[in-house]
Amino acid sequence: MEGERVTLVCALSSGDLPVYLEWTKRPNFETNHQVPDFSVVETDPFTRILSIAKASQAHSGLYICEAKSSSHRISSQHNLTVLGKRNNN
């Protein structure tokens, strides 16, 4: 729902360090519009948390977390659909 907080977690249970974790979004945000506010926090070498403080419909899309190390490469996908605000008449 628009205006609500969204949190997506990308975590590995194990792996060889160094591990590189990256969040991407498809479709990408439009370059001619203001980029919606979100942050990515590294809580430890195996975890990245993507947070959206106030979700909007522009945040809808496919979020992909990709983990890379010298020996492995894996990814996880999360489809996010942000619904418009309810009209309480």
C-alpha positions as CSV (number, residue, x, y, z in Angstrom):
1,M,0.0,0.0,0.0
2,E,1.3,3.5,-0.8
3,G,3.0,5.2,2.1
4,E,3.9,2.0,4.0
5,R,7.3,0.8,4.8
6,V,8.8,-2.1,2.8
7,T,11.8,-4.2,3.8
8,L,13.5,-6.8,1.6
9,V,16.3,-9.0,3.1
10,C,19.1,-10.6,1.1
11,A,21.0,-13.1,3.3
12,L,23.4,-16.0,2.7
13,S,23.6,-18.8,5.3
14,S,27.2,-19.5,4.4
15,G,29.9,-18.7,1.8
16,D,33.5,-17.8,1.1
17,L,34.6,-14.3,1.9
18,P,34.7,-11.9,0.2
19,V,31.1,-12.0,-0.9
20,Y,29.6,-9.1,-2.9
21,L,25.8,-8.6,-2.5
22,E,24.0,-6.2,-4.8
23,W,20.3,-5.2,-5.1
24,T,19.0,-4.2,-8.6
25,K,15.5,-3.3,-9.7
26,R,13.7,-4.0,-13.0
27,P,12.4,-1.9,-14.6
28,N,14.9,0.6,-13.5
29,F,13.6,3.9,-12.1
30,E,13.0,6.5,-14.8
31,T,15.9,8.9,-15.1
32,N,13.8,11.9,-15.8
33,H,11.8,11.5,-12.5
34,Q,13.0,11.9,-9.0
35,V,14.5,8.5,-7.8
36,P,12.2,7.1,-5.0
37,D,13.8,7.2,-1.6
38,F,15.3,3.8,-0.4
39,S,18.4,2.6,1.4
40,V,20.5,-0.5,1.5
41,V,22.3,-1.4,4.7
42,E,25.0,-4.1,5.2
43,T,24.3,-5.7,8.5
44,D,27.2,-8.2,8.2
45,P,29.3,-9.6,5.3
46,F,26.4,-12.0,4.3
47,T,23.3,-9.7,4.6
48,R,22.0,-6.6,2.8
49,I,18.7,-5.1,3.8
50,L,16.8,-2.9,1.3
51,S,14.4,-0.5,3.0
52,I,11.8,1.8,1.5
53,A,10.5,4.3,4.1
54,K,7.3,5.3,2.2
55,A,6.5,3.1,-0.7
56,S,4.9,4.5,-3.9
57,Q,3.8,2.8,-7.1
58,A,7.1,3.9,-8.6
59,H,8.7,1.3,-6.3
60,S,6.8,-1.6,-7.9
61,G,8.9,-4.0,-9.9
62,L,11.2,-7.0,-9.7
63,Y,14.0,-6.6,-7.1
64,I,17.0,-8.9,-7.6
65,C,19.6,-9.7,-5.0
66,E,22.7,-11.1,-6.5
67,A,25.5,-12.7,-4.5
68,K,29.0,-13.1,-6.0
69,S,32.2,-14.7,-4.7
70,S,35.3,-16.0,-6.3
71,S,33.6,-19.5,-6.6
72,H,29.9,-18.9,-6.8
73,R,27.2,-16.6,-8.2
74,I,23.5,-16.9,-7.1
75,S,20.5,-14.6,-7.2
76,S,17.1,-14.2,-5.6
77,Q,14.1,-12.4,-7.0
78,H,11.3,-10.5,-5.2
79,N,8.3,-9.1,-7.1
80,L,6.9,-6.0,-5.4
81,T,3.6,-4.5,-6.2
82,V,2.7,-1.3,-4.4
83,L,-1.1,-0.7,-4.4
84,G,-2.6,2.8,-4.5
85,K,-4.1,4.3,-1.3
86,R,-7.5,3.3,-0.3
87,N,-10.3,5.8,-0.8
88,N,-12.2,5.9,2.5
89,N,-15.4,7.8,1.7
